[in-house]
Amino acid sequence: MTNIKFAIIFIFALILAGTAPQKTKAFDATTSTSTLTGIKELTVPPVPQIITEIAQAKAMLQGVSLNYALSPVYKNVKTSAKGGSASGGKKTGKTTQVLTGYNLTAKDIALAIADQNGNITITKGMLVGTTMVFNDPAVNVNLLKFNGVNSSFQVNQPQGGTVVALKYLISNPDTGSKTKIEKGLSESLYTPYSSQLSSPEVIAYGAAYLDGIIKNVVADLQNIPSTAIPGETITQAIPPAMIKSLVYAEHTDTSKVLSGDVVDTANQLNILFATNQGDTYKYSVSNDGYSSRGIAQFVGSTYLSLVSRHPEAGLNPDFVAGMQDHENSIKAMYLLLDDYAGTVRVKASQGFVSGHVFEYGAAAYNGGTARVASAVNTYGDNWNTDHSGEINTVQDQLSSAKSAVAGLKKQIKTAKDKKTKADLNSQLVAKTSQMNDLSGQLAKMQSASLRNVTVNYLAKIYKVIQYFNGTTV
C-alpha cells in the first residue's frame, strides 16, 4: 500500500466563517515555492483489530436470510352488465377491485453488534419506512438516524456494544409489479459510520486504502495526454494530491468544513474507507434529482459520454458497475476534470492560467464549463470570488435608474412648456442610456459570476487541501 506525499505549499489563506460565500484567491502553481514530489512507497499500516472483527461480522451475516413484505394495491373499477369493465358494456353502478400492483411495505435488517470484549451478536429487526423495530430480547438497539446502509444506531444492550456491520435489502423500486420490485431487491453488507469505530489506527488504515487506489489510477493514466495543458500528461496537469482532496471534498459536509471542522469530517471518510474498503459509497445515490452515484458522484449521461470520448482509458462501459469500482470512478473523475479544464482553456484563452487547471476543472465539475470560462474572461484572477456584493450594487443602481426614467416620463407628460419638455427629454435620453448600460453590465456580471454553491464548493476544497497540506498523508 502507498501514501500520497503532499508537498505543495499553497499561497492562498482562507478566512471562512459559517457557510456564507467568501472571497478566495485562486492558487497559482506557477508561483509555488515547492512542487509535488510524487508518490512515495510507505509501510503498509497494520490491520487494526476492529477491522478483523468487522470482517468476521460480515462473514457471519452472509448466511442470514432477509425477508420482506409486499402489500397489494387495488383500485375500484365500475363493472358493466356483462361483468366486464364499464367501457365494455352497460354500466350497472357496481364496482370491483382490480389489482394494479404492489408496495414494498416492510423488510428485514440484520445487525452485527460487537460488545466491549469483541464478542459478536447477530440480531434481526424489521424496517417499515424509516422506522426500525428490534424485538430480540437479547439486545436493545435504537435507530438514531435512518440513512440506508449508513444509518446510525445506539446500542444499549449489550453494554458498550457497537454496530460493526449490517445486512440490508437495497430496493429499487418500492412500488410497481411484484416481478419488478423483487428484481430490484439486492442484499448488501456494510459497516455504517460510528464514532466508536474511530482510532488513529483505523483512520490511518482508511487513508492508506484511498492512497493506494489513487496510486493505481495515476499509473494507469500516466501516459495519457492532457487536454487542459497540451504537451503534458493528464497526471502532470492535475497532481494526484488534488484528486485526493476532491474525493474528500465531495463527501464532506460543506457547512462543517467551512466552519473549520475539517479533521472530523475527513476522519469520518477514513473510517468508512477502512471498514468498507471497495464497498465505500457503493450504494450511494444522491436524492437531488440527478441520481449521482458512487464515490465520484457522476450521473449516467456524463459518465457514458466520458467512456465514449476516452476509449484509451479503458473505463467500464456499464454506468452502475463503473461507479461502484473505486479505481474506475477516480479514473473517470481525473479524465473529466482534465476535459473540463481543457474546455475552459478554449473558451477563456485570454484569462486561462495553467496553474489553475485543477480549480477550473473542479469548478466546472460543480457549475459547468460555460460559466467558469465566462468568470475567467470577465474577472481574471478573481474568477472564483463571490461577486454578489458588486452585483447588488449594480442592481441598486439599475433600480434607481429605472425609477428615474419612470419619473421623467411622468414629468414630460405634465410639462406645460416646450423648453421644460425639451430639457426633460434630454435628461430622459441620458438616463435611459445609463439604464441600458447598467442592464447590460448586470446581465454580463450575473452570467459570468460563479453561483454561491460553486464558490462554497471551491472554498470547501481549499479547506480540505489546507488540511492535507499541513499533515503527512
DOMARKOL-311829 format. One record per residue (C-alpha): residue number from 1; x, y, z; residue in one letter. Coordinates in nm, 3 decimals. Last residue first. Example, Ala and Ser with C-alpha at 12.3 -4.5 7.8 and 13.67 -1.06 7.14 Angstrom:
# residues 2
    i       xx       yy       zz  aa
    2    1.367   -0.106    0.714   S
    1    1.230   -0.450    0.780   A
//
This chain:
# residues 473
    i       xx       yy       zz  aa
  473   -0.051    1.163    0.440   V
  472    0.180    1.391    0.635   T
  471   -0.022    1.685    0.760   T
  470   -0.045    2.057    0.687   G
  469   -0.103    2.011    0.316   N
  468   -0.384    1.770    0.397   F
  467   -0.575    2.030    0.596   Y
  466   -0.502    2.310    0.350   Q
  465   -0.628    2.095    0.066   I
  464   -0.950    2.022    0.259   V
  463   -1.005    2.393    0.320   K
  462   -0.936    2.475   -0.043   Y
  461   -1.190    2.211   -0.149   I
  460   -1.452    2.366    0.080   K
  459   -1.383    2.710   -0.066   A
  458   -1.426    2.565   -0.413   L
  457   -1.767    2.423   -0.320   Y
  456   -1.862    2.748   -0.148   N
  455   -1.794    2.942   -0.467   V
  454   -1.983    2.674   -0.661   T
  453   -2.291    2.697   -0.434   V
  452   -2.279    3.075   -0.449   N
  451   -2.305    3.068   -0.828   R
  450   -1.996    3.166   -1.021   L
  449   -2.021    3.506   -1.179   S
  448   -2.009    3.544   -1.558   A
  447   -2.383    3.524   -1.632   S
  446   -2.469    3.762   -1.348   Q
  445   -2.190    4.005   -1.433   M
  444   -2.287    4.017   -1.800   K
  443   -2.655    4.069   -1.721   A
  442   -2.568    4.344   -1.473   L
  441   -2.347    4.528   -1.721   Q
  440   -2.615    4.507   -1.989   G
  439   -2.878    4.646   -1.751   S
  438   -2.638    4.914   -1.630   L
  437   -2.573    5.027   -1.986   D
  436   -2.944    5.027   -2.064   N
  435   -3.020    5.234   -1.754   M
  434   -2.743    5.481   -1.836   Q
  433   -2.878    5.524   -2.189   S
  432   -3.227    5.573   -2.043   T
  431   -3.088    5.837   -1.802   K
  430   -2.922    6.029   -2.083   A
  429   -3.227    6.016   -2.310   V
  428   -3.458    6.107   -2.022   L
  427   -3.245    6.406   -1.924   Q
  426   -3.269    6.540   -2.279   S
  425   -3.641    6.472   -2.278   N
  424   -3.672    6.670   -1.952   L
  423   -3.492    6.968   -2.103   D
  422   -3.706    6.953   -2.414   A
  421   -4.022    6.926   -2.205   K
  420   -3.922    7.226   -1.996   T
  419   -3.844    7.430   -2.307   K
  418   -4.168    7.323   -2.474   K
  417   -4.395    7.444   -2.198   D
  416   -4.657    7.286   -1.973   K
  415   -4.488    6.963   -1.853   A
  414   -4.739    6.702   -1.731   T
  413   -4.648    6.423   -1.970   K
  412   -4.277    6.506   -1.952   I
  411   -4.289    6.484   -1.571   Q
  410   -4.437    6.133   -1.588   K
  409   -4.166    6.018   -1.829   K
  408   -3.900    6.169   -1.604   L
  407   -4.029    5.973   -1.306   G
  406   -4.025    5.641   -1.494   A
  405   -3.670    5.707   -1.610   V
  404   -3.561    5.800   -1.256   A
  403   -3.718    5.484   -1.116   S
  402   -3.538    5.275   -1.377   K
  401   -3.208    5.447   -1.296   A
  400   -3.253    5.378   -0.924   S
  399   -3.328    5.012   -0.994   S
  398   -3.021    4.992   -1.215   L
  397   -2.802    5.147   -0.947   Q
  396   -2.938    4.901   -0.691   D
  395   -2.868    4.608   -0.925   Q
  394   -2.518    4.744   -0.989   V
  393   -2.452    4.744   -0.614   T
  392   -2.609    4.400   -0.573   N
  391   -2.383    4.260   -0.843   I
  390   -2.076    4.405   -0.675   E
  389   -2.176    4.248   -0.342   G
  388   -2.266    3.916   -0.506   S
  387   -1.922    3.885   -0.662   H
  386   -1.804    3.580   -0.464   D
  385   -1.455    3.507   -0.591   T
  384   -1.351    3.225   -0.823   N
  383   -1.280    3.449   -1.124   W
  382   -1.077    3.694   -0.917   N
  381   -0.757    3.633   -1.112   D
  380   -0.935    3.732   -1.434   G
  379   -1.284    3.864   -1.363   Y
  378   -1.459    3.863   -1.700   T
  377   -1.270    3.602   -1.901   N
  376   -1.227    3.367   -1.605   V
  375   -1.590    3.407   -1.497   A
  374   -1.712    3.344   -1.851   S
  373   -1.500    3.029   -1.870   A
  372   -1.640    2.907   -1.537   V
  371   -1.996    2.978   -1.651   R
  370   -1.953    2.786   -1.975   A
  369   -1.767    2.494   -1.813   T
  368   -2.041    2.388   -1.573   G
  367   -2.111    2.460   -1.204   G
  366   -1.988    2.170   -0.990   N
  365   -1.742    1.981   -1.209   Y
  364   -1.681    2.316   -1.382   A
  363   -1.549    2.450   -1.051   A
  362   -1.334    2.138   -1.003   A
  361   -1.195    2.158   -1.356   G
  360   -1.110    2.526   -1.332   Y
  359   -0.958    2.468   -0.989   E
  358   -0.744    2.178   -1.113   F
  357   -0.620    2.378   -1.410   V
  356   -0.533    2.688   -1.207   H
  355   -0.158    2.680   -1.264   G
  354   -0.220    2.667   -1.639   S
  353   -0.367    3.017   -1.633   V
  352   -0.654    3.091   -1.875   F
  351   -0.750    3.458   -1.899   G
  350   -0.706    3.511   -2.272   Q
  349   -0.798    3.158   -2.382   S
  348   -1.128    3.152   -2.195   A
  347   -1.341    2.924   -2.414   K
  346   -1.054    2.701   -2.528   V
  345   -0.884    2.679   -2.187   R
  344   -1.224    2.630   -2.019   V
  343   -1.284    2.328   -2.243   T
  342   -0.945    2.188   -2.143   G
  341   -1.032    2.238   -1.777   A
  340   -1.350    2.039   -1.830   Y
  339   -1.168    1.759   -2.008   D
  338   -0.898    1.747   -1.738   D
  337   -1.157    1.733   -1.462   L
  336   -1.349    1.466   -1.653   L
  335   -1.046    1.245   -1.701   L
  334   -0.946    1.254   -1.335   Y
  333   -1.302    1.185   -1.218   M
  332   -1.326    0.893   -1.460   A
  331   -1.004    0.746   -1.317   K
  330   -1.149    0.804   -0.972   I
  329   -1.457    0.602   -1.065   S
  328   -1.263    0.317   -1.234   N
  327   -1.032    0.283   -0.935   E
  326   -1.323    0.294   -0.692   H
  325   -1.549    0.044   -0.871   D
  324   -1.915    0.102   -0.784   Q
  323   -1.938    0.388   -1.035   M
  322   -1.825    0.163   -1.318   G
  321   -2.069   -0.111   -1.221   A
  320   -2.356    0.139   -1.227   V
  319   -2.250    0.304   -1.554   F
  318   -2.157   -0.009   -1.751   D
  317   -1.894    0.084   -2.012   P
  316   -1.611    0.019   -1.761   N
  315   -1.340    0.272   -1.846   L
  314   -1.049    0.153   -2.059   G
  313   -0.863    0.486   -2.063   A
  312   -0.786    0.472   -2.438   E
  311   -1.159    0.466   -2.516   P
  310   -1.176    0.824   -2.385   H
  309   -1.454    1.020   -2.554   R
  308   -1.711    0.736   -2.546   S
  307   -1.647    0.647   -2.182   V
  306   -1.668    1.016   -2.094   L
  305   -2.007    1.047   -2.264   S
  304   -2.120    0.743   -2.067   L
  303   -2.014    0.909   -1.743   Y
  302   -2.182    1.241   -1.807   T
  301   -2.507    1.077   -1.919   S
  300   -2.517    0.842   -1.619   G
  299   -2.468    1.100   -1.346   V
  298   -2.140    1.100   -1.159   F
  297   -2.094    1.117   -0.780   Q
  296   -1.726    1.014   -0.788   A
  295   -1.751    0.785   -0.482   I
  294   -2.071    0.632   -0.604   G
  293   -2.367    0.763   -0.795   R
  292   -2.547    1.083   -0.893   S
  291   -2.923    1.032   -0.912   S
  290   -2.978    1.380   -1.062   Y
  289   -3.292    1.476   -0.869   G
  288   -3.103    1.577   -0.556   D
  287   -3.155    1.239   -0.389   N
  286   -2.797    1.125   -0.446   S
  285   -2.718    0.756   -0.488   V
  284   -2.460    0.599   -0.256   S
  283   -2.474    0.218   -0.262   Y
  282   -2.108    0.162   -0.342   K
  281   -2.018    0.463   -0.128   Y
  280   -1.750    0.251    0.045   T
  279   -1.779   -0.104   -0.091   D
  278   -1.415   -0.111   -0.204   G
  277   -1.283   -0.070    0.153   Q
  276   -1.578   -0.094    0.393   N
  275   -1.427   -0.052    0.740   T
  274   -1.114    0.143    0.649   A
  273   -1.278    0.355    0.380   F
  272   -1.569    0.436    0.614   L
  271   -1.326    0.530    0.892   I
  270   -1.126    0.746    0.651   N
  269   -1.444    0.924    0.545   L
  268   -1.533    1.003    0.907   Q
  267   -1.175    1.121    0.957   N
  266   -1.218    1.384    0.688   A
  265   -1.533    1.516    0.857   T
  264   -1.367    1.527    1.199   D
  263   -1.049    1.696    1.074   V
  262   -1.221    1.956    0.858   V
  261   -1.432    2.125    1.125   D
  260   -1.333    2.481    1.032   G
  259   -1.673    2.643    0.979   S
  258   -1.629    2.591    0.606   L
  257   -1.579    2.218    0.659   V
  256   -1.884    2.180    0.880   K
  255   -2.111    2.379    0.647   S
  254   -1.993    2.189    0.340   T
  253   -2.040    1.839    0.486   D
  252   -1.777    1.606    0.345   T
  251   -1.817    1.357    0.062   H
  250   -1.718    1.554   -0.246   E
  249   -1.449    1.738   -0.051   A
  248   -1.276    1.412    0.037   Y
  247   -1.264    1.298   -0.325   V
  246   -1.157    1.647   -0.435   L
  245   -0.865    1.647   -0.193   S
  244   -0.748    1.312   -0.328   K
  243   -0.768    1.444   -0.683   I
  242   -0.559    1.746   -0.586   M
  241   -0.286    1.529   -0.437   A
  240   -0.280    1.331   -0.761   P
  239   -0.140    1.636   -0.942   P
  238   -0.352    1.761   -1.234   I
  237   -0.152    1.868   -1.541   A
  236    0.121    1.615   -1.474   Q
  235   -0.130    1.335   -1.422   T
  234   -0.303    1.424   -1.752   I
  233    0.023    1.417   -1.942   T
  232    0.179    1.742   -2.055   E
  231    0.237    1.882   -2.402   G
  230   -0.103    2.045   -2.426   P
  229   -0.226    2.162   -2.085   I
  228   -0.601    2.112   -2.041   A
  227   -0.634    1.836   -2.299   T
  226   -0.379    1.627   -2.112   S
  225   -0.202    1.339   -2.279   P
  224   -0.249    0.983   -2.147   I
  223    0.081    0.825   -2.045   N
  222    0.039    0.846   -1.667   Q
  221   -0.325    0.736   -1.668   L
  220   -0.295    0.376   -1.546   D
  219   -0.013    0.453   -1.300   A
  218   -0.209    0.751   -1.165   V
  217   -0.512    0.525   -1.112   V
  216   -0.302    0.272   -0.918   N
  215   -0.163    0.546   -0.693   K
  214   -0.514    0.682   -0.639   I
  213   -0.636    0.344   -0.515   I
  212   -0.334    0.302   -0.286   G
  211   -0.386    0.646   -0.132   D
  210   -0.753    0.558   -0.075   L
  209   -0.660    0.250    0.127   Y
  208   -0.385    0.433    0.315   A
  207   -0.637    0.688    0.441   A
  206   -0.860    0.408    0.570   G
  205   -0.576    0.237    0.757   Y
  204   -0.458    0.567    0.904   A
  203   -0.808    0.638    1.037   I
  202   -0.838    0.286    1.179   V
  201   -0.502    0.312    1.357   E
  200   -0.571    0.661    1.493   P
  199   -0.899    0.532    1.638   S
  198   -1.263    0.579    1.545   S
  197   -1.503    0.284    1.544   L
  196   -1.699    0.428    1.836   Q
  195   -1.759    0.741    1.626   S
  194   -1.986    0.525    1.412   S
  193   -2.010    0.507    1.035   Y
  192   -2.216    0.222    0.898   P
  191   -2.037   -0.104    0.814   T
  190   -2.190   -0.260    0.505   Y
  189   -2.321   -0.586    0.364   L
  188   -2.578   -0.552    0.087   S
  187   -2.859   -0.773   -0.037   E
  186   -3.038   -0.686   -0.358   S
  185   -3.403   -0.620   -0.438   L
  184   -3.487   -0.465   -0.777   G
  183   -3.598   -0.796   -0.931   K
  182   -3.842   -0.838   -0.643   E
  181   -3.996   -0.497   -0.709   I
  180   -4.023   -0.553   -1.085   K
  179   -4.172   -0.901   -1.050   T
  178   -4.431   -0.787   -0.798   K
  177   -4.536   -0.502   -1.024   S
  176   -4.491   -0.147   -0.905   G
  175   -4.377    0.016   -0.581   T
  174   -4.056    0.014   -0.380   D
  173   -3.836    0.048   -0.690   P
  172   -3.550    0.000   -0.625   N
  171   -3.473   -0.183   -0.303   S
  170   -3.143   -0.238   -0.121   I
  169   -3.202   -0.504    0.142   L
  168   -2.963   -0.461    0.432   Y
  167   -2.709   -0.669    0.618   K
  166   -2.530   -0.475    0.888   L
  165   -2.182   -0.440    1.026   A
  164   -1.991   -0.317    1.332   V
  163   -2.291   -0.198    1.531   V
  162   -2.127   -0.114    1.863   T
  161   -2.187   -0.255    2.211   G
  160   -2.067   -0.094    2.531   G
  159   -2.335   -0.276    2.724   Q
  158   -2.503   -0.547    2.520   P
  157   -2.755   -0.387    2.529   Q
  156   -2.794   -0.011    2.495   N
  155   -2.670    0.007    2.134   V
  154   -2.737    0.343    1.970   Q
  153   -2.760    0.331    1.593   F
  152   -2.666    0.531    1.284   S
  151   -2.782    0.452    0.931   S
  150   -2.512    0.412    0.665   N
  149   -2.677    0.123    0.482   V
  148   -2.993    0.331    0.438   G
  147   -2.964    0.666    0.610   N
  146   -3.202    0.647    0.906   F
  145   -3.086    0.836    1.213   K
  144   -3.077    0.732    1.578   L
  143   -3.217    0.379    1.542   L
  142   -3.231    0.232    1.891   N
  141   -3.091   -0.109    1.989   V
  140   -3.158   -0.324    2.294   N
  139   -3.036   -0.679    2.251   V
  138   -3.100   -1.026    2.390   A
  137   -3.478   -0.978    2.396   P
  136   -3.480   -0.956    2.010   D
  135   -3.777   -0.739    1.916   N
  134   -3.584   -0.490    1.703   F
  133   -3.801   -0.230    1.531   V
  132   -3.672    0.005    1.263   M
  131   -3.859    0.309    1.134   T
  130   -3.768    0.476    0.805   T
  129   -4.050    0.315    0.605   G
  128   -4.102   -0.012    0.789   V
  127   -3.773   -0.182    0.871   L
  126   -3.794   -0.502    1.074   M
  125   -3.517   -0.626    1.301   G
  124   -3.265   -0.907    1.312   K
  123   -2.984   -0.972    1.559   T
  122   -2.633   -1.110    1.529   I
  121   -2.408   -1.088    1.836   T
  120   -2.030   -1.051    1.815   I
  119   -1.787   -1.083    2.106   N
  118   -1.511   -0.823    2.085   G
  117   -1.480   -0.775    2.460   N
  116   -1.659   -0.437    2.455   Q
  115   -1.950   -0.589    2.269   D
  114   -1.965   -0.628    1.891   A
  113   -2.307   -0.600    1.728   I
  112   -2.381   -0.749    1.386   A
  111   -2.714   -0.615    1.263   L
  110   -2.972   -0.772    1.032   A
  109   -3.243   -0.575    0.851   I
  108   -3.573   -0.723    0.744   D
  107   -3.816   -0.562    0.502   K
  106   -4.150   -0.387    0.519   A
  105   -4.411   -0.223    0.296   T
  104   -4.285   -0.292   -0.055   L
  103   -4.594   -0.177   -0.243   N
  102   -4.772   -0.386   -0.505   Y
  101   -4.953   -0.351   -0.835   G
  100   -5.283   -0.266   -1.003   T
   99   -5.510   -0.539   -0.863   L
   98   -5.869   -0.463   -0.963   V
   97   -6.143   -0.415   -0.704   Q
   96   -6.498   -0.432   -0.832   T
   95   -6.765   -0.169   -0.865   T
   94   -7.138   -0.184   -0.925   K
   93   -7.324    0.101   -1.093   G
   92   -7.458   -0.136   -1.360   T
   91   -7.292    0.031   -1.657   K
   90   -7.383   -0.108   -1.999   K
   89   -7.095   -0.276   -2.178   G
   88   -6.718   -0.294   -2.226   G
   87   -6.620    0.057   -2.112   S
   86   -6.761   -0.001   -1.763   A
   85   -6.538   -0.303   -1.718   S
   84   -6.663   -0.653   -1.774   G
   83   -6.946   -0.835   -1.595   G
   82   -7.183   -0.831   -1.888   K
   81   -7.387   -0.552   -1.730   A
   80   -7.069   -0.346   -1.699   S
   79   -6.842   -0.303   -1.395   T
   78   -6.711    0.013   -1.233   K
   77   -6.344   -0.012   -1.131   V
   76   -6.212    0.039   -0.777   N
   75   -5.834    0.039   -0.745   K
   74   -5.617   -0.216   -0.573   Y
   73   -5.262   -0.218   -0.436   V
   72   -5.124   -0.542   -0.297   P
   71   -4.887   -0.530    0.001   S
   70   -4.540   -0.682   -0.031   L
   69   -4.345   -0.795    0.276   A
   68   -3.974   -0.870    0.301   Y
   67   -3.747   -1.139    0.436   N
   66   -3.374   -1.135    0.497   L
   65   -3.171   -1.454    0.529   S
   64   -2.856   -1.455    0.743   V
   63   -2.573   -1.663    0.597   G
   62   -2.356   -1.371    0.492   Q
   61   -2.407   -1.200    0.827   L
   60   -2.144   -1.417    0.996   M
   59   -1.889   -1.330    0.727   A
   58   -1.971   -0.962    0.775   K
   57   -1.907   -0.995    1.149   A
   56   -1.573   -1.172    1.096   Q
   55   -1.457   -0.898    0.858   A
   54   -1.571   -0.639    1.113   I
   53   -1.376   -0.815    1.389   E
   52   -1.060   -0.810    1.176   T
   51   -1.115   -0.439    1.110   I
   50   -1.159   -0.385    1.486   I
   49   -0.816   -0.541    1.548   Q
   48   -0.643   -0.284    1.328   P
   47   -0.463   -0.418    1.017   V
   46   -0.105   -0.291    1.026   P
   45   -0.031    0.014    0.813   P
   44    0.153   -0.068    0.488   V
   43    0.499    0.086    0.502   T
   42    0.549    0.369    0.257   L
   41    0.643    0.395   -0.110   E
   40    0.630    0.760   -0.204   K
   39    0.409    0.914   -0.467   I
   38    0.521    1.231   -0.642   G
   37    0.733    1.522   -0.533   T
   36    0.460    1.779   -0.583   L
   35    0.627    2.114   -0.626   T
   34    0.756    2.375   -0.387   S
   33    0.771    2.752   -0.365   T
   32    0.451    2.784   -0.564   S
   31    0.443    3.078   -0.804   T
   30    0.344    2.880   -1.112   T
   29    0.105    2.670   -0.906   A
   28   -0.123    2.968   -0.862   D
   27   -0.396    2.905   -0.607   F
   26   -0.702    3.123   -0.666   A
   25   -0.775    3.382   -0.400   K
   24   -1.092    3.337   -0.202   T
   23   -1.370    3.585   -0.128   K
   22   -1.630    3.428    0.097   Q
   21   -1.961    3.254    0.036   P
   20   -2.165    3.228    0.356   A
   19   -2.144    2.886    0.522   T
   18   -2.017    2.989    0.862   G
   17   -1.686    3.171    0.895   A
   16   -1.405    3.147    0.644   L
   15   -1.062    3.304    0.644   I
   14   -0.890    3.133    0.356   L
   13   -0.519    3.175    0.304   A
   12   -0.388    3.132   -0.050   F
   11   -0.023    3.071   -0.126   I
   10   -0.033    2.693   -0.112   F
    9    0.276    2.486   -0.044   I
    8    0.257    2.168   -0.245   I
    7    0.447    1.878   -0.095   A
    6    0.166    1.632   -0.034   F
    5    0.300    1.282   -0.018   K
    4    0.050    1.027   -0.139   I
    3    0.055    0.702    0.050   N
    2    0.122    0.351   -0.065   T
    1    0.000    0.000    0.000   M
//
